[in-house]
Amino acid sequence: MPVHIQIVKNRKQLRKFIYLPKDIHQNHDNWMPPIYMDEWTFHNPKKNRLLAENTTTLALAYKNNILVGRIMGIIHHKYNAAKNEKNARFFKMECYEDQEVAHALLQYVEQWAHDNGMENLVGPYGFSDKDPQGFQFEGFDELPVIEAPTNEAYMLDLVEHEGYKPDVSWVEYKLNIPEKMPELYEKVYLRLMRSGKYKIIEPKSKREIKKYIIPVFELINITFHQLYGFAFMSHEEMKDLAKQYMPVIDARFLKMVALEGEIVAVIIAIPNLTTGIRKAKGRLLPFGIFQIKRAMKKTKQLDLMIGGIKEELRGRGLDVLLGRNLLKSAMEAGFKVIDSHLELEDNNKIRAEMERMGGKIVKRFRTYKKTL
């Protein structure tokens, strides 16, 4: 029987859309479910401003009256205007290993994008680089991390068969935490501290973190604005992101550098959540949040979330200040390894720093593009 596409129009259909991946990945040992509370928020235009501001579509695929796939289409108007592009995005694509289903899903979004005046379809890509981006194509035996894809390997073949070409690639590093602080880090740290120009800020509690939320995100706005896929954040979006991640932020692993009272560099890491999210099966209530927090206390892996340095101050050792103090806190807490999260493959400066610290590439990801 042919594949039937159903556009999501009500809550019952949305529930099917949100929970379909747990069925598709039931035999995928290394899959991590999303946090379902966040998924419901993401798909609620009253809570997700980006959903309300942009044009989107959700679709389900049925074969023999059985739900077998899903896909989301996004047209990000502000991003397209800023980049002078006419790109639509496909996102949250999930299906079984069935080319007919993949074809139907992608064909639906391609036609939708074309009807909305778009010239290209790219993906998997959400509203910004803060959403999971790309398909993973190497390192499937490695522990997954939050906000990164955990797809099956066959997804790349399905998409490539439909005429999509590789667009942008990312790598993910693992770094062993040393037992002793590298001598170079200590030398640079002492030199910069003696200069008296810079102040290292290390909050002691979540309450103390709150006053730095807006300055940190404003720094990220000016630091990341040229990176692929980054969307400028409004103050409202900053507050929403802070609210989403505050439950898992650990003050020990937030480091900032200030110059004349202004935050000019930041790095944020969190203890790995994977084991806890799996045990909770993606549900925070009633007891999932406790399973996640328990796992965060037991894990030996620290996951980098974000980091940035004001452009005109790069190359002055501020990365060493941040790295040295993050390593110090990680060593004191007994962590053994750091996961870099996704780094653009062509971001040679960051990659050189990772490799100088002994980092090894453990995963690779990529997005695809097709001209309509």
N, C-alpha and C positions, 0 to 999 in steps of 0.2 A: 504494500500500500504506500502511496505517496506520503511525504511528511506534511503535516498540517501545522501552520503557524498561527498561534493565538496571541493577540496583543493583550497585555496585562492592563485591565481596567478597574479591578476591584481588589479588596483586601484578601479575599479567598485566593485569587490568582497570584497576588503578591506573596502570600505565604508559600505557595508552591514554588515560586521563583526563588525565594530566600533559602528554602530548605532542600531544594533539589540536589545540591552538591554532596550532601551527606550520603545520599543513595549512590551517586555516581562514584564516590570515593570510598565506599564501604570496604573494598579490598585493597585500598591504597595505604600501606602501612605507615608511610611518612607524611600523610596529609594532616594538616591542622585546621580544624573548623574555625570559621570566623566567630567573633563574639556577637551573638545574634541580637543583643540589645543595640549594638552599634549598627547592625544591618538595618533594623527597623528605623533607626534614626536617620540613616543615610537615605532611605527611600521615603522619608516624610518631608514634603516641601515646607511644612511649618517649622521644622527643626533644622533642615539642611538648606541654607540660603542658596548654595550653588545649584541645587536642584530646582529651586524656584526661579532662579535668574536665567537658566539656560534651557535649550530645547532638548528633550530626551524622549526615549521610547524604551519599553521593556517588552520582550516577546518570549513565549514558550513554544517549544517544538514537540509535537506529538506524532508517534508512529504506531500504527495498529492500536490507536486509542491509549497508548502508554506515553507518559511524559518522559522525554528522552534528551531534552536540551533547553538551554536558555541563552539569552544575549541581551545586552543593553546598548543602545545607541545614544551618543552625546554630541551635541553641537555647543561648544564653549564660545559664546559670542565675544566676550571681552578678550579672550586669548587670541581668537582669530583676528580681531580688529587690531590688536597690538602687534601681531606678527604679520599682518597683511596676508593671511591664509584663508582658504576655504576648505578646511579640513573637518570632517566628522570623525568620531572615535567609536570603536566598538570596545565593550568592557564587560566584565563578569561573564564571559563566554564559557559555558560548561556543556559538555555532551559526552556521550559514550563514543567509543571508537567506531564511528559510522560516518563515512564521507557524505552520504546522502543527507544526513542530519546537519552536518557542518555546512554543507552547501546551502541548505534551506535557510539556516540562521543568518549566515553572512549575506546571502542574496537579499534577504528581507531588509537588513540594515543598509546595504548598498543602495537599494531602491529608495528607501526612506531618506537617506542622505542626498541622493541625486534629486529627489523631489523637493528637497529643502535648499537646493542651489549649491550644494557642496561639490568639490572637484576631486577630493581624495578621502579615503577611509584609512585611518591608522589605529593601531591597537595591538594588544589590549592596553587601554589607557583610560583612566578615570578623569576626574575634574582637574587633578593636579598631581605633582610628583609625591604628594602625601598619601595618595591611594596606591595600592599595589599596581605595579607597572610591568608589562611584558609577560612573556612566557619563559619559564625556566627551561634551559636545555642542557645544563651540566650540573653535577653535584646532587643528584636525587637521593643519595644516601646520607646527606648531611642534614642536621637538625634544622627544620624550618624556623623562621623568625616572623614576628608580627609585622604586618604591613608589607609582606613580600609574597609573591605567588607561590602556590604549591600545586601546580598543575601536573597532569600526566604527560609523559614524554610524547605521546602520540598526537597531542594537540598541535604541535608545530607542523607535522606532516599533513594534518587535515587542512590547516590554513594555507600552507605553501601550495597544496594541490589546487587551491582556488585562485591561484595567481598572485598571491601576496609575496612581496619581497622584503628581506630584512631591512629595517630602517635604523633603529638606534639600539645599542647594546650596553649592558652593565655587567660589572663583575662584583663579586662579594669575597672579602678576605677573612681569613682567620689568623689571629695573632696570639701567640703564647705570651702570657704575662710573665715577665722575668721575676726571679726571686730577689734580685738586687736591681736598684734603679740604674739605668745606663749612665755612665760617667758623663757623656756628652749632655744629657738632659740636665744633670745637676750643674754643669758649668754654665750652660745657657741660662738656667733658672737664676743662679746666683748673680750673673752679670746683669740681667734685666732687673732684678730686685734691687741691686745696688744703685741702679740709675735713678730710682725713686719716681720714675714716670708712671709706672703701671701698678695697679692694685688688683690682686686676685680676690674674687668674691666667691665664697663657698657657703651657701645657705645651710642652716642647721636644721630647718624644719620646713614642712609644706606651707605653713603659714607665712614663713619668711619668703618662700619662693614667689608667692602671689604678686608681690610688688615689682617683680622683675619680668613678669609675663609679657607685658606690652613692649618694654624696651628690647627684650630678646627677639620677639617676633618682628619688630621693626628692623632690627639688625638683619634677620633672615631675609626680609623683603629686599633690602638693598644689596645683600650678599649674593642671593640666588637669582636675581632678576634675569640674568642672561642664560641661565641653565635651561636645557631642554625641558619643556613641560611645566616649568614653574609658573604658578599663577599668583599674582599679587594678592596679599591677604588684607582684608579690611579689619578694623578693630573688632567688629562683631565676629568675624571668622576666627580671629586670634583667641577670643574668649571661648568660642565653641570648642576649638582644639584643646585649649587648656583644660576645659571641663572634662573632655573626653579622656585625656591622658593623665590628669592629676591623680587618679586612684593608683596608678602604677609608677608614677615618678618617685624616685628615691633621691632625697636631697644630697646624699653622699656623692652622687655621680652627676651633679650639675655643677659645672665650673664656668666662671665668667672672668673676663679681664676688663677692667675699666681704665680709661685714660681721661683725666680731668673730669671725672664723674660720669662719663658716658660709657655705656657698655659697647665695647669694640670687638670682642671675641667671645665665643661661647661653644661649649660642647655638652651634649646631653647623652647619657647612656642609661639603660635600665637592665636589671637582672632578667635573664631569659624567661619568658612566660609560657613557652611551648607545652611543657609537661602539665602545667596547671590548666591551661585552656583545653587540652585533650581530656584530662580527667573530668573537667566540668562540662565537656561536650559542647563548649561554646556558650553555656548558659551561666550568667552571673548569679541568678536567683534560683532557689533560696540559698544554696550553699556554695555555688561555684566560685564566688569571689574569695572565699576562704581557701579553696583548693588552689587558686591562682597565687594568692599571697604566700601560702605554704610552699609552693613550688619555687617562688622567687627567693625564699629564704634558703632553700636547699641547693639551688643551681650553682654551678661553678663557671657559668658563661655570662658575660656581660655583653649586651647588644648596644652598639652605637645607634642613636636615633637621628641626631642632627648635629651639625657643627658649622661654624662660619666665622670668618675674620673680615673686618672691614677692608675693602680692597686696597686702599692706600697704605695700610699697615702690614700687608702681607710681606713675607720675606724678612721680618725683623725678629723672628723667634717666638711670636705669640703662640704659634702652634705647639711649640715645645713647652711653653708655660701650661697650656691646657692639657697636653698629653702627659706631662710629668705629674701634675696634680691628680689627674684621673687615674693614672697608673698607681700612684701612691695610695689612693683610696681603695682601688681594686685589690692591691696587694694586702692591705690591712684587713680587708673583708674576706680574704681567702679565695678570691676568684682566680681561675687558671687560664682562661682564654677570653679573647674579645672578638666579637663578630662585627665586621665593618658596616653591615647593611649594604645597600646597593650604591656603587660608585660608577659614574659614567666611564665607559671604556676609554674614551678619549680625554678624560680628565687626568692628564699626565702628572700634574703637580701632586694631586692627592694620591695617585697610585704610586708615585716615587716615594712619598712619605710612608705609605703602608709597607712597601717592600724594604725600605731602609730600616723599618722596625722589625723586619723578619716575617711580614705577613705573606701568606700563600693564598692564591686564588682557589676557592673551593666551590664556587657556583658561578654560572653565567646565565644572563637573561637577555631577551631581545623583544623589541616591538616590530610590527610589520606594517607595510604600507601598500595600498593599491590605488591606482588612478581609476576614477569612475568613468 
